[in-house]
Amino acid sequence: MASKIKKHRRRETTAPAASVADKIPLVSVIIPMYNSAKFITQTLESLRYQTMQDFEVVVVDDCSTDNSVEVVEAFKNLWGGGINIHVIKLPKNTGTPGLPRNVGIQFARGKYIAFLDSDDLYTKTALEELTTLAEKYQADVVHTDTFLMLFEREPKSDEEYFQFNNLDELLAPEHLTVCQRQKLPVVSEPTFETPDLTQRLLQWVSRGYNWESVTMFCKRDFLLANQIKFPKLLNDEDRVFSFWVLFSTEKFLRVPNTTYIYRQRKDSVSHKKFPDLTQHFNKWFHILRDGINEFETIMERIDFFAQRPDYRHTVLEFFFNAIFPKVSAPYLQLPMFALNDFIRKKCHDDDAAFVLHLFNTVNIHRLQIMKLQQENIALRNELQKYQTAQ
């Protein structure tokens, strides 16, 4: 590898509860959950019928206000022996799937960690395929280049409800589409990613990989040894997590297997929109500021970035440009004095470079808008003169 990765002492973890079975599972499937009563049964059903059964399920409930927990507990009773389902109830809502996943990683006992969202599903051979690949190639991470998209379907009547809940009917080929978000071509066979971190960086900023954590099947010891965890962000926590994973291992295995089924929903937390511009700005401003701080912290731990400030700038500039449009829209619409006062209250001395960059970028946008407005006025005046002359 082009750079030696700094090693860290393995963090001590809390011992599992006494009720957990003695047998250590091969895989721990971590499911963060919030108000998922409508979908969690289907998610668990996709695990129930896995062709590989040597796994545990760790459901971390983020203070659901519906009966999600009761639904999972009822499913545990129906499941029977063989697979352990553990439910962890957080004392306070975190508002993000990242922090519940961190709790799940600490609780999990499996050799491998798989991430599954509470409204998504696995194909029936998913865990068998992923563990076979991880074991055969001794990979720290198995990255799936593609996934299946299940577009949201609702039962139209009581008669259709059984069909809606039937997994085979739900996952019929006509309801699924093979997708990829990465820009790199899909590999045709299992392939270790280049050890050249400069090349990885160029591919990362070009959206060369799937950033979603659910497309990354990780060795648990690898995550703990490098202290890799999800940041406390309301959005884009996967982008930070996957970056940390990608630049912390030589054994990053890309595979053509399609094992994950993503449900496209309009009412998910990540798609939540605020009608109030100030709320919208507040959310994305914190994601932008805190995300940049997270990237800074990660890069300080990795020699490749610690020794190359230009590459660190590339990462920060990329993240800033990716998130800034979400911030700039309300910034340009709300009164300047109100937003400037907000930034003074929310930022600290350590954020000086970030604030300067933010103000410079916003002012450039304002100047560009003023220039376009002036050009528009000039064109309208010319058109008016032409129409008068006619």
PyMOL commands that set and color helices and strands:
alter all, ss='L'
color gray80, all
select helices_A, chain A and resi 40-48+68-79+98-107+126-137+158-165+167-170+173-175+197-205+213-215+220-225+237-246+269-271+277-301+303-306+309-333+336-346+349-389
alter helices_A, ss='H'
color red, helices_A
select strands_A, chain A and resi 27-33+55-61+84-89+112-115+121-122+141-144+147-151+176-179+191-192+216-219+252-255+260-264
alter strands_A, ss='S'
color yellow, strands_A
deselect
rebuild
show_as cartoon
